[in-house]
Amino acid sequence: MGALSPEALVAAAMVGGSARRNSAGVEARFKVGDRVMARDIHPRGHTRLPRYVRGKPGVIDRIQGVFVLPDSNAMGEGEQPGTLYAVRF
């Protein structure tokens, strides 16, 4: 799929679309109730991991499904679908 024209991008944004993907071939690493530890990372630029949970323990609360990884997709590295978890800290 090639780049969208500005007009096509506006039209696509107005219609919207789901980032949910088929879970075939994407195996969840964790299950509900698993104890996890948030990575204590300090990358340059944007991250979806808030500073206040870095290095903190949590518990997998829900498995939301498989979704496009927005960061890699925005950088032109493809969708790289992965499991999205709700973690309780």
mmCIF file as gemmi writes it, N, C-alpha and C atoms, coordinates in Angstrom:
data_model
loop_
_atom_site.group_PDB
_atom_site.id
_atom_site.type_symbol
_atom_site.label_atom_id
_atom_site.label_alt_id
_atom_site.label_comp_id
_atom_site.label_asym_id
_atom_site.label_entity_id
_atom_site.label_seq_id
_atom_site.pdbx_PDB_ins_code
_atom_site.Cartn_x
_atom_site.Cartn_y
_atom_site.Cartn_z
_atom_site.occupancy
_atom_site.B_iso_or_equiv
_atom_site.pdbx_formal_charge
_atom_site.auth_seq_id
_atom_site.auth_asym_id
_atom_site.pdbx_PDB_model_num
ATOM 1 N N . MET Axp A 1 ? 0.853 -1.176 0 1 0 ? 1 A 1
ATOM 2 C CA . MET Axp A 1 ? 0 0 0 1 0 ? 1 A 1
ATOM 3 C C . MET Axp A 1 ? 0.89 1.227 0 1 0 ? 1 A 1
ATOM 4 N N . GLY Axp A 2 ? 0.638 2.13 -0.906 1 0 ? 2 A 1
ATOM 5 C CA . GLY Axp A 2 ? 1.447 3.331 -1.021 1 0 ? 2 A 1
ATOM 6 C C . GLY Axp A 2 ? 0.973 4.434 -0.097 1 0 ? 2 A 1
ATOM 7 N N . ALA Axp A 3 ? 1.654 5.565 -0.185 1 0 ? 3 A 1
ATOM 8 C CA . ALA Axp A 3 ? 1.297 6.725 0.64 1 0 ? 3 A 1
ATOM 9 C C . ALA Axp A 3 ? -0.03 7.308 0.176 1 0 ? 3 A 1
ATOM 10 N N . LEU Axp A 4 ? -0.8 7.819 1.096 1 0 ? 4 A 1
ATOM 11 C CA . LEU Axp A 4 ? -2.075 8.452 0.766 1 0 ? 4 A 1
ATOM 12 C C . LEU Axp A 4 ? -1.859 9.912 0.398 1 0 ? 4 A 1
ATOM 13 N N . SER Axp A 5 ? -2.671 10.392 -0.531 1 0 ? 5 A 1
ATOM 14 C CA . SER Axp A 5 ? -2.657 11.821 -0.834 1 0 ? 5 A 1
ATOM 15 C C . SER Axp A 5 ? -3.282 12.554 0.343 1 0 ? 5 A 1
ATOM 16 N N . PRO Axp A 6 ? -3.025 13.863 0.466 1 0 ? 6 A 1
ATOM 17 C CA . PRO Axp A 6 ? -3.656 14.602 1.576 1 0 ? 6 A 1
ATOM 18 C C . PRO Axp A 6 ? -5.177 14.47 1.591 1 0 ? 6 A 1
ATOM 19 N N . GLU Axp A 7 ? -5.785 14.484 0.414 1 0 ? 7 A 1
ATOM 20 C CA . GLU Axp A 7 ? -7.245 14.36 0.343 1 0 ? 7 A 1
ATOM 21 C C . GLU Axp A 7 ? -7.715 12.986 0.81 1 0 ? 7 A 1
ATOM 22 N N . ALA Axp A 8 ? -6.98 11.944 0.376 1 0 ? 8 A 1
ATOM 23 C CA . ALA Axp A 8 ? -7.345 10.579 0.772 1 0 ? 8 A 1
ATOM 24 C C . ALA Axp A 8 ? -7.123 10.369 2.264 1 0 ? 8 A 1
ATOM 25 N N . LEU Axp A 9 ? -6.1 11.006 2.811 1 0 ? 9 A 1
ATOM 26 C CA . LEU Axp A 9 ? -5.827 10.897 4.244 1 0 ? 9 A 1
ATOM 27 C C . LEU Axp A 9 ? -6.962 11.524 5.052 1 0 ? 9 A 1
ATOM 28 N N . VAL Axp A 10 ? -7.413 12.688 4.639 1 0 ? 10 A 1
ATOM 29 C CA . VAL Axp A 10 ? -8.528 13.349 5.333 1 0 ? 10 A 1
ATOM 30 C C . VAL Axp A 10 ? -9.776 12.48 5.247 1 0 ? 10 A 1
ATOM 31 N N . ALA Axp A 11 ? -10.056 11.935 4.067 1 0 ? 11 A 1
ATOM 32 C CA . ALA Axp A 11 ? -11.245 11.081 3.893 1 0 ? 11 A 1
ATOM 33 C C . ALA Axp A 11 ? -11.145 9.842 4.786 1 0 ? 11 A 1
ATOM 34 N N . ALA Axp A 12 ? -9.966 9.218 4.848 1 0 ? 12 A 1
ATOM 35 C CA . ALA Axp A 12 ? -9.784 8.029 5.68 1 0 ? 12 A 1
ATOM 36 C C . ALA Axp A 12 ? -9.937 8.368 7.156 1 0 ? 12 A 1
ATOM 37 N N . ALA Axp A 13 ? -9.422 9.519 7.571 1 0 ? 13 A 1
ATOM 38 C CA . ALA Axp A 13 ? -9.525 9.936 8.972 1 0 ? 13 A 1
ATOM 39 C C . ALA Axp A 13 ? -10.973 10.214 9.357 1 0 ? 13 A 1
ATOM 40 N N . MET Axp A 14 ? -11.744 10.744 8.427 1 0 ? 14 A 1
ATOM 41 C CA . MET Axp A 14 ? -13.142 11.048 8.721 1 0 ? 14 A 1
ATOM 42 C C . MET Axp A 14 ? -13.969 9.77 8.862 1 0 ? 14 A 1
ATOM 43 N N . VAL Axp A 15 ? -13.643 8.757 8.098 1 0 ? 15 A 1
ATOM 44 C CA . VAL Axp A 15 ? -14.358 7.493 8.163 1 0 ? 15 A 1
ATOM 45 C C . VAL Axp A 15 ? -13.914 6.713 9.392 1 0 ? 15 A 1
ATOM 46 N N . GLY Axp A 16 ? -12.635 6.775 9.681 1 0 ? 16 A 1
ATOM 47 C CA . GLY Axp A 16 ? -12.092 6.039 10.819 1 0 ? 16 A 1
ATOM 48 C C . GLY Axp A 16 ? -11.854 4.589 10.462 1 0 ? 16 A 1
ATOM 49 N N . GLY Axp A 17 ? -11.358 3.86 11.395 1 0 ? 17 A 1
ATOM 50 C CA . GLY Axp A 17 ? -11.08 2.446 11.173 1 0 ? 17 A 1
ATOM 51 C C . GLY Axp A 17 ? -10.517 1.86 12.449 1 0 ? 17 A 1
ATOM 52 N N . SER Axp A 18 ? -10.582 0.593 12.525 1 0 ? 18 A 1
ATOM 53 C CA . SER Axp A 18 ? -10.112 -0.077 13.722 1 0 ? 18 A 1
ATOM 54 C C . SER Axp A 18 ? -8.652 -0.473 13.579 1 0 ? 18 A 1
ATOM 55 N N . ALA Axp A 19 ? -7.92 -0.388 14.664 1 0 ? 19 A 1
ATOM 56 C CA . ALA Axp A 19 ? -6.535 -0.845 14.7 1 0 ? 19 A 1
ATOM 57 C C . ALA Axp A 19 ? -6.474 -2.296 15.178 1 0 ? 19 A 1
ATOM 58 N N . ARG Axp A 20 ? -7.632 -2.878 15.483 1 0 ? 20 A 1
ATOM 59 C CA . ARG Axp A 20 ? -7.693 -4.282 15.909 1 0 ? 20 A 1
ATOM 60 C C . ARG Axp A 20 ? -7.35 -5.165 14.718 1 0 ? 20 A 1
ATOM 61 N N . ARG Axp A 21 ? -6.599 -6.21 14.981 1 0 ? 21 A 1
ATOM 62 C CA . ARG Axp A 21 ? -6.196 -7.143 13.941 1 0 ? 21 A 1
ATOM 63 C C . ARG Axp A 21 ? -6.541 -8.566 14.349 1 0 ? 21 A 1
ATOM 64 N N . ASN Axp A 22 ? -6.523 -9.452 13.378 1 0 ? 22 A 1
ATOM 65 C CA . ASN Axp A 22 ? -6.776 -10.866 13.601 1 0 ? 22 A 1
ATOM 66 C C . ASN Axp A 22 ? -5.677 -11.416 14.505 1 0 ? 22 A 1
ATOM 67 N N . SER Axp A 23 ? -6.057 -12.206 15.466 1 0 ? 23 A 1
ATOM 68 C CA . SER Axp A 23 ? -5.078 -12.722 16.428 1 0 ? 23 A 1
ATOM 69 C C . SER Axp A 23 ? -4.325 -13.945 15.921 1 0 ? 23 A 1
ATOM 70 N N . ALA Axp A 24 ? -4.666 -14.431 14.727 1 0 ? 24 A 1
ATOM 71 C CA . ALA Axp A 24 ? -3.979 -15.607 14.187 1 0 ? 24 A 1
ATOM 72 C C . ALA Axp A 24 ? -2.487 -15.324 14.044 1 0 ? 24 A 1
ATOM 73 N N . GLY Axp A 25 ? -1.68 -16.182 14.604 1 0 ? 25 A 1
ATOM 74 C CA . GLY Axp A 25 ? -0.234 -16.04 14.493 1 0 ? 25 A 1
ATOM 75 C C . GLY Axp A 25 ? 0.387 -15.134 15.538 1 0 ? 25 A 1
ATOM 76 N N . VAL Axp A 26 ? -0.429 -14.499 16.378 1 0 ? 26 A 1
ATOM 77 C CA . VAL Axp A 26 ? 0.092 -13.636 17.445 1 0 ? 26 A 1
ATOM 78 C C . VAL Axp A 26 ? -0.26 -14.297 18.772 1 0 ? 26 A 1
ATOM 79 N N . GLU Axp A 27 ? 0.748 -14.801 19.441 1 0 ? 27 A 1
ATOM 80 C CA . GLU Axp A 27 ? 0.526 -15.504 20.698 1 0 ? 27 A 1
ATOM 81 C C . GLU Axp A 27 ? 0.719 -14.549 21.879 1 0 ? 27 A 1
ATOM 82 N N . ALA Axp A 28 ? -0.234 -14.547 22.799 1 0 ? 28 A 1
ATOM 83 C CA . ALA Axp A 28 ? -0.123 -13.717 23.999 1 0 ? 28 A 1
ATOM 84 C C . ALA Axp A 28 ? 0.989 -14.253 24.891 1 0 ? 28 A 1
ATOM 85 N N . ARG Axp A 29 ? 1.848 -13.366 25.367 1 0 ? 29 A 1
ATOM 86 C CA . ARG Axp A 29 ? 2.948 -13.777 26.25 1 0 ? 29 A 1
ATOM 87 C C . ARG Axp A 29 ? 2.475 -13.966 27.683 1 0 ? 29 A 1
ATOM 88 N N . PHE Axp A 30 ? 1.4 -13.278 28.065 1 0 ? 30 A 1
ATOM 89 C CA . PHE Axp A 30 ? 0.923 -13.306 29.439 1 0 ? 30 A 1
ATOM 90 C C . PHE Axp A 30 ? -0.543 -13.692 29.471 1 0 ? 30 A 1
ATOM 91 N N . LYS Axp A 31 ? -1.012 -14.096 30.656 1 0 ? 31 A 1
ATOM 92 C CA . LYS Axp A 31 ? -2.433 -14.39 30.85 1 0 ? 31 A 1
ATOM 93 C C . LYS Axp A 31 ? -2.949 -13.557 32.02 1 0 ? 31 A 1
ATOM 94 N N . VAL Axp A 32 ? -4.262 -13.434 32.121 1 0 ? 32 A 1
ATOM 95 C CA . VAL Axp A 32 ? -4.874 -12.667 33.202 1 0 ? 32 A 1
ATOM 96 C C . VAL Axp A 32 ? -4.399 -13.232 34.539 1 0 ? 32 A 1
ATOM 97 N N . GLY Axp A 33 ? -3.979 -12.334 35.427 1 0 ? 33 A 1
ATOM 98 C CA . GLY Axp A 33 ? -3.497 -12.718 36.745 1 0 ? 33 A 1
ATOM 99 C C . GLY Axp A 33 ? -1.987 -12.824 36.841 1 0 ? 33 A 1
ATOM 100 N N . ASP Axp A 34 ? -1.299 -12.855 35.686 1 0 ? 34 A 1
ATOM 101 C CA . ASP Axp A 34 ? 0.171 -12.913 35.719 1 0 ? 34 A 1
ATOM 102 C C . ASP Axp A 34 ? 0.737 -11.639 36.321 1 0 ? 34 A 1
ATOM 103 N N . ARG Axp A 35 ? 1.763 -11.801 37.14 1 0 ? 35 A 1
ATOM 104 C CA . ARG Axp A 35 ? 2.488 -10.661 37.69 1 0 ? 35 A 1
ATOM 105 C C . ARG Axp A 35 ? 3.543 -10.243 36.682 1 0 ? 35 A 1
ATOM 106 N N . VAL Axp A 36 ? 3.63 -8.938 36.444 1 0 ? 36 A 1
ATOM 107 C CA . VAL Axp A 36 ? 4.591 -8.394 35.483 1 0 ? 36 A 1
ATOM 108 C C . VAL Axp A 36 ? 5.316 -7.213 36.116 1 0 ? 36 A 1
ATOM 109 N N . MET Axp A 37 ? 6.413 -6.828 35.499 1 0 ? 37 A 1
ATOM 110 C CA . MET Axp A 37 ? 7.179 -5.671 35.955 1 0 ? 37 A 1
ATOM 111 C C . MET Axp A 37 ? 7.34 -4.742 34.753 1 0 ? 37 A 1
ATOM 112 N N . ALA Axp A 38 ? 6.916 -3.487 34.917 1 0 ? 38 A 1
ATOM 113 C CA . ALA Axp A 38 ? 7.087 -2.507 33.842 1 0 ? 38 A 1
ATOM 114 C C . ALA Axp A 38 ? 8.574 -2.233 33.656 1 0 ? 38 A 1
ATOM 115 N N . ARG Axp A 39 ? 8.99 -2.095 32.434 1 0 ? 39 A 1
ATOM 116 C CA . ARG Axp A 39 ? 10.396 -1.811 32.162 1 0 ? 39 A 1
ATOM 117 C C . ARG Axp A 39 ? 10.766 -0.437 32.699 1 0 ? 39 A 1
ATOM 118 N N . ASP Axp A 40 ? 11.953 -0.33 33.22 1 0 ? 40 A 1
ATOM 119 C CA . ASP Axp A 40 ? 12.463 0.962 33.698 1 0 ? 40 A 1
ATOM 120 C C . ASP Axp A 40 ? 13.345 1.538 32.595 1 0 ? 40 A 1
ATOM 121 N N . ILE Axp A 41 ? 12.679 2.075 31.568 1 0 ? 41 A 1
ATOM 122 C CA . ILE Axp A 41 ? 13.383 2.602 30.403 1 0 ? 41 A 1
ATOM 123 C C . ILE Axp A 41 ? 13.259 4.112 30.344 1 0 ? 41 A 1
ATOM 124 N N . HIS Axp A 42 ? 14.204 4.735 29.689 1 0 ? 42 A 1
ATOM 125 C CA . HIS Axp A 42 ? 14.201 6.188 29.551 1 0 ? 42 A 1
ATOM 126 C C . HIS Axp A 42 ? 14.577 6.565 28.117 1 0 ? 42 A 1
ATOM 127 N N . PRO Axp A 43 ? 13.7 6.202 27.159 1 0 ? 43 A 1
ATOM 128 C CA . PRO Axp A 43 ? 14.023 6.476 25.767 1 0 ? 43 A 1
ATOM 129 C C . PRO Axp A 43 ? 13.893 7.959 25.434 1 0 ? 43 A 1
ATOM 130 N N . ARG Axp A 44 ? 14.577 8.349 24.396 1 0 ? 44 A 1
ATOM 131 C CA . ARG Axp A 44 ? 14.399 9.71 23.885 1 0 ? 44 A 1
ATOM 132 C C . ARG Axp A 44 ? 13.101 9.719 23.1 1 0 ? 44 A 1
ATOM 133 N N . GLY Axp A 45 ? 12.35 10.757 23.232 1 0 ? 45 A 1
ATOM 134 C CA . GLY Axp A 45 ? 11.105 10.856 22.478 1 0 ? 45 A 1
ATOM 135 C C . GLY Axp A 45 ? 9.934 10.212 23.197 1 0 ? 45 A 1
ATOM 136 N N . HIS Axp A 46 ? 8.918 9.934 22.41 1 0 ? 46 A 1
ATOM 137 C CA . HIS Axp A 46 ? 7.63 9.461 22.916 1 0 ? 46 A 1
ATOM 138 C C . HIS Axp A 46 ? 7.679 8.004 23.363 1 0 ? 46 A 1
ATOM 139 N N . THR Axp A 47 ? 6.971 7.71 24.438 1 0 ? 47 A 1
ATOM 140 C CA . THR Axp A 47 ? 6.756 6.33 24.871 1 0 ? 47 A 1
ATOM 141 C C . THR Axp A 47 ? 5.348 6.229 25.436 1 0 ? 47 A 1
ATOM 142 N N . ARG Axp A 48 ? 4.775 5.052 25.385 1 0 ? 48 A 1
ATOM 143 C CA . ARG Axp A 48 ? 3.434 4.847 25.932 1 0 ? 48 A 1
ATOM 144 C C . ARG Axp A 48 ? 3.488 4.349 27.372 1 0 ? 48 A 1
ATOM 145 N N . LEU Axp A 49 ? 4.683 4.317 27.939 1 0 ? 49 A 1
ATOM 146 C CA . LEU Axp A 49 ? 4.859 3.86 29.312 1 0 ? 49 A 1
ATOM 147 C C . LEU Axp A 49 ? 5.054 5.074 30.223 1 0 ? 49 A 1
ATOM 148 N N . PRO Axp A 50 ? 4.047 5.419 31.037 1 0 ? 50 A 1
ATOM 149 C CA . PRO Axp A 50 ? 4.18 6.589 31.908 1 0 ? 50 A 1
ATOM 150 C C . PRO Axp A 50 ? 5.341 6.432 32.89 1 0 ? 50 A 1
ATOM 151 N N . ARG Axp A 51 ? 5.997 7.523 33.185 1 0 ? 51 A 1
ATOM 152 C CA . ARG Axp A 51 ? 7.152 7.49 34.094 1 0 ? 51 A 1
ATOM 153 C C . ARG Axp A 51 ? 6.782 6.951 35.481 1 0 ? 51 A 1
ATOM 154 N N . TYR Axp A 52 ? 5.576 7.222 35.94 1 0 ? 52 A 1
ATOM 155 C CA . TYR Axp A 52 ? 5.217 6.831 37.302 1 0 ? 52 A 1
ATOM 156 C C . TYR Axp A 52 ? 5.027 5.323 37.476 1 0 ? 52 A 1
ATOM 157 N N . VAL Axp A 53 ? 4.984 4.535 36.379 1 0 ? 53 A 1
ATOM 158 C CA . VAL Axp A 53 ? 4.89 3.082 36.54 1 0 ? 53 A 1
ATOM 159 C C . VAL Axp A 53 ? 6.181 2.358 36.14 1 0 ? 53 A 1
ATOM 160 N N . ARG Axp A 54 ? 7.153 3.085 35.628 1 0 ? 54 A 1
ATOM 161 C CA . ARG Axp A 54 ? 8.403 2.445 35.205 1 0 ? 54 A 1
ATOM 162 C C . ARG Axp A 54 ? 9.078 1.762 36.392 1 0 ? 54 A 1
ATOM 163 N N . GLY Axp A 55 ? 9.426 0.495 36.198 1 0 ? 55 A 1
ATOM 164 C CA . GLY Axp A 55 ? 10.084 -0.277 37.245 1 0 ? 55 A 1
ATOM 165 C C . GLY Axp A 55 ? 9.135 -0.781 38.319 1 0 ? 55 A 1
ATOM 166 N N . LYS Axp A 56 ? 7.84 -0.579 38.139 1 0 ? 56 A 1
ATOM 167 C CA . LYS Axp A 56 ? 6.858 -0.98 39.159 1 0 ? 56 A 1
ATOM 168 C C . LYS Axp A 56 ? 6.217 -2.319 38.796 1 0 ? 56 A 1
ATOM 169 N N . PRO Axp A 57 ? 5.825 -3.103 39.827 1 0 ? 57 A 1
ATOM 170 C CA . PRO Axp A 57 ? 5.13 -4.362 39.567 1 0 ? 57 A 1
ATOM 171 C C . PRO Axp A 57 ? 3.655 -4.11 39.251 1 0 ? 57 A 1
ATOM 172 N N . GLY Axp A 58 ? 3.096 -4.985 38.44 1 0 ? 58 A 1
ATOM 173 C CA . GLY Axp A 58 ? 1.682 -4.905 38.09 1 0 ? 58 A 1
ATOM 174 C C . GLY Axp A 58 ? 1.128 -6.297 37.871 1 0 ? 58 A 1
ATOM 175 N N . VAL Axp A 59 ? -0.174 -6.355 37.612 1 0 ? 59 A 1
ATOM 176 C CA . VAL Axp A 59 ? -0.856 -7.624 37.357 1 0 ? 59 A 1
ATOM 177 C C . VAL Axp A 59 ? -1.686 -7.453 36.086 1 0 ? 59 A 1
ATOM 178 N N . ILE Axp A 60 ? -1.617 -8.447 35.197 1 0 ? 60 A 1
ATOM 179 C CA . ILE Axp A 60 ? -2.427 -8.411 33.984 1 0 ? 60 A 1
ATOM 180 C C . ILE Axp A 60 ? -3.89 -8.497 34.4 1 0 ? 60 A 1
ATOM 181 N N . ASP Axp A 61 ? -4.655 -7.466 34.062 1 0 ? 61 A 1
ATOM 182 C CA . ASP Axp A 61 ? -6.06 -7.381 34.443 1 0 ? 61 A 1
ATOM 183 C C . ASP Axp A 61 ? -6.984 -7.885 33.329 1 0 ? 61 A 1
ATOM 184 N N . ARG Axp A 62 ? -6.656 -7.531 32.078 1 0 ? 62 A 1
ATOM 185 C CA . ARG Axp A 62 ? -7.459 -7.94 30.921 1 0 ? 62 A 1
ATOM 186 C C . ARG Axp A 62 ? -6.551 -8.086 29.706 1 0 ? 62 A 1
ATOM 187 N N . ILE Axp A 63 ? -6.952 -8.959 28.8 1 0 ? 63 A 1
ATOM 188 C CA . ILE Axp A 63 ? -6.314 -9.048 27.495 1 0 ? 63 A 1
ATOM 189 C C . ILE Axp A 63 ? -7.305 -8.428 26.52 1 0 ? 63 A 1
ATOM 190 N N . GLN Axp A 64 ? -6.891 -7.329 25.902 1 0 ? 64 A 1
ATOM 191 C CA . GLN Axp A 64 ? -7.803 -6.547 25.063 1 0 ? 64 A 1
ATOM 192 C C . GLN Axp A 64 ? -7.931 -7.095 23.646 1 0 ? 64 A 1
ATOM 193 N N . GLY Axp A 65 ? -6.932 -7.846 23.186 1 0 ? 65 A 1
ATOM 194 C CA . GLY Axp A 65 ? -6.93 -8.352 21.814 1 0 ? 65 A 1
ATOM 195 C C . GLY Axp A 65 ? -5.623 -8.003 21.128 1 0 ? 65 A 1
ATOM 196 N N . VAL Axp A 66 ? -5.601 -8.144 19.821 1 0 ? 66 A 1
ATOM 197 C CA . VAL Axp A 66 ? -4.41 -7.856 19.034 1 0 ? 66 A 1
ATOM 198 C C . VAL Axp A 66 ? -4.637 -6.571 18.25 1 0 ? 66 A 1
ATOM 199 N N . PHE Axp A 67 ? -3.666 -5.661 18.329 1 0 ? 67 A 1
ATOM 200 C CA . PHE Axp A 67 ? -3.781 -4.356 17.686 1 0 ? 67 A 1
ATOM 201 C C . PHE Axp A 67 ? -2.489 -3.973 16.986 1 0 ? 67 A 1
ATOM 202 N N . VAL Axp A 68 ? -2.602 -3.031 16.056 1 0 ? 68 A 1
ATOM 203 C CA . VAL Axp A 68 ? -1.444 -2.444 15.386 1 0 ? 68 A 1
ATOM 204 C C . VAL Axp A 68 ? -0.599 -1.733 16.432 1 0 ? 68 A 1
ATOM 205 N N . LEU Axp A 69 ? 0.724 -1.854 16.331 1 0 ? 69 A 1
ATOM 206 C CA . LEU Axp A 69 ? 1.622 -1.093 17.193 1 0 ? 69 A 1
ATOM 207 C C . LEU Axp A 69 ? 1.787 0.294 16.559 1 0 ? 69 A 1
ATOM 208 N N . PRO Axp A 70 ? 1.123 1.319 17.102 1 0 ? 70 A 1
ATOM 209 C CA . PRO Axp A 70 ? 1.104 2.619 16.44 1 0 ? 70 A 1
ATOM 210 C C . PRO Axp A 70 ? 2.482 3.238 16.244 1 0 ? 70 A 1
ATOM 211 N N . ASP Axp A 71 ? 3.395 3.007 17.164 1 0 ? 71 A 1
ATOM 212 C CA . ASP Axp A 71 ? 4.714 3.635 17.061 1 0 ? 71 A 1
ATOM 213 C C . ASP Axp A 71 ? 5.474 3.134 15.843 1 0 ? 71 A 1
ATOM 214 N N . SER Axp A 72 ? 5.532 1.815 15.662 1 0 ? 72 A 1
ATOM 215 C CA . SER Axp A 72 ? 6.264 1.276 14.509 1 0 ? 72 A 1
ATOM 216 C C . SER Axp A 72 ? 5.545 1.618 13.207 1 0 ? 72 A 1
ATOM 217 N N . ASN Axp A 73 ? 4.228 1.595 13.231 1 0 ? 73 A 1
ATOM 218 C CA . ASN Axp A 73 ? 3.464 1.902 12.025 1 0 ? 73 A 1
ATOM 219 C C . ASN Axp A 73 ? 3.693 3.35 11.599 1 0 ? 73 A 1
ATOM 220 N N . ALA Axp A 74 ? 3.737 4.26 12.552 1 0 ? 74 A 1
ATOM 221 C CA . ALA Axp A 74 ? 3.956 5.676 12.234 1 0 ? 74 A 1
ATOM 222 C C . ALA Axp A 74 ? 5.356 5.927 11.695 1 0 ? 74 A 1
ATOM 223 N N . MET Axp A 75 ? 6.306 5.089 12.073 1 0 ? 75 A 1
ATOM 224 C CA . MET Axp A 75 ? 7.692 5.248 11.615 1 0 ? 75 A 1
ATOM 225 C C . MET Axp A 75 ? 7.95 4.511 10.304 1 0 ? 75 A 1
ATOM 226 N N . GLY Axp A 76 ? 6.887 3.956 9.696 1 0 ? 76 A 1
ATOM 227 C CA . GLY Axp A 76 ? 7.025 3.26 8.425 1 0 ? 76 A 1
ATOM 228 C C . GLY Axp A 76 ? 7.616 1.869 8.553 1 0 ? 76 A 1
ATOM 229 N N . GLU Axp A 77 ? 7.572 1.288 9.758 1 0 ? 77 A 1
ATOM 230 C CA . GLU Axp A 77 ? 8.14 -0.042 9.995 1 0 ? 77 A 1
ATOM 231 C C . GLU Axp A 77 ? 7.087 -1.143 9.946 1 0 ? 77 A 1
ATOM 232 N N . GLY Axp A 78 ? 5.891 -0.813 9.486 1 0 ? 78 A 1
ATOM 233 C CA . GLY Axp A 78 ? 4.819 -1.797 9.39 1 0 ? 78 A 1
ATOM 234 C C . GLY Axp A 78 ? 3.981 -1.848 10.651 1 0 ? 78 A 1
ATOM 235 N N . GLU Axp A 79 ? 2.901 -2.595 10.562 1 0 ? 79 A 1
ATOM 236 C CA . GLU Axp A 79 ? 1.933 -2.638 11.663 1 0 ? 79 A 1
ATOM 237 C C . GLU Axp A 79 ? 2.438 -3.372 12.896 1 0 ? 79 A 1
ATOM 238 N N . GLN Axp A 80 ? 3.204 -4.422 12.743 1 0 ? 80 A 1
ATOM 239 C CA . GLN Axp A 80 ? 3.719 -5.222 13.848 1 0 ? 80 A 1
ATOM 240 C C . GLN Axp A 80 ? 2.646 -5.492 14.907 1 0 ? 80 A 1
ATOM 241 N N . PRO Axp A 81 ? 1.537 -6.149 14.526 1 0 ? 81 A 1
ATOM 242 C CA . PRO Axp A 81 ? 0.461 -6.385 15.488 1 0 ? 81 A 1
ATOM 243 C C . PRO Axp A 81 ? 0.948 -7.143 16.717 1 0 ? 81 A 1
ATOM 244 N N . GLY Axp A 82 ? 0.412 -6.753 17.87 1 0 ? 82 A 1
ATOM 245 C CA . GLY Axp A 82 ? 0.777 -7.391 19.123 1 0 ? 82 A 1
ATOM 246 C C . GLY Axp A 82 ? -0.38 -7.367 20.097 1 0 ? 82 A 1
ATOM 247 N N . THR Axp A 83 ? -0.276 -8.167 21.121 1 0 ? 83 A 1
ATOM 248 C CA . THR Axp A 83 ? -1.313 -8.259 22.14 1 0 ? 83 A 1
ATOM 249 C C . THR Axp A 83 ? -1.303 -7.005 23.013 1 0 ? 83 A 1
ATOM 250 N N . LEU Axp A 84 ? -2.484 -6.475 23.261 1 0 ? 84 A 1
ATOM 251 C CA . LEU Axp A 84 ? -2.65 -5.305 24.125 1 0 ? 84 A 1
ATOM 252 C C . LEU Axp A 84 ? -3.211 -5.765 25.464 1 0 ? 84 A 1
ATOM 253 N N . TYR Axp A 85 ? -2.522 -5.406 26.532 1 0 ? 85 A 1
ATOM 254 C CA . TYR Axp A 85 ? -2.913 -5.811 27.882 1 0 ? 85 A 1
ATOM 255 C C . TYR Axp A 85 ? -3.342 -4.607 28.7 1 0 ? 85 A 1
ATOM 256 N N . ALA Axp A 86 ? -4.315 -4.807 29.591 1 0 ? 86 A 1
ATOM 257 C CA . ALA Axp A 86 ? -4.641 -3.834 30.617 1 0 ? 86 A 1
ATOM 258 C C . ALA Axp A 86 ? -3.94 -4.322 31.88 1 0 ? 86 A 1
ATOM 259 N N . VAL Axp A 87 ? -3.051 -3.48 32.428 1 0 ? 87 A 1
ATOM 260 C CA . VAL Axp A 87 ? -2.26 -3.867 33.594 1 0 ? 87 A 1
ATOM 261 C C . VAL Axp A 87 ? -2.677 -3.002 34.784 1 0 ? 87 A 1
ATOM 262 N N . ARG Axp A 88 ? -2.916 -3.65 35.904 1 0 ? 88 A 1
ATOM 263 C CA . ARG Axp A 88 ? -3.277 -2.945 37.142 1 0 ? 88 A 1
ATOM 264 C C . ARG Axp A 88 ? -1.997 -2.749 37.956 1 0 ? 88 A 1
ATOM 265 N N . PHE Axp A 89 ? -1.695 -1.507 38.279 1 0 ? 89 A 1
ATOM 266 C CA . PHE Axp A 89 ? -0.502 -1.192 39.091 1 0 ? 89 A 1
ATOM 267 C C . PHE Axp A 89 ? -0.912 -0.792 40.484 1 0 ? 89 A 1
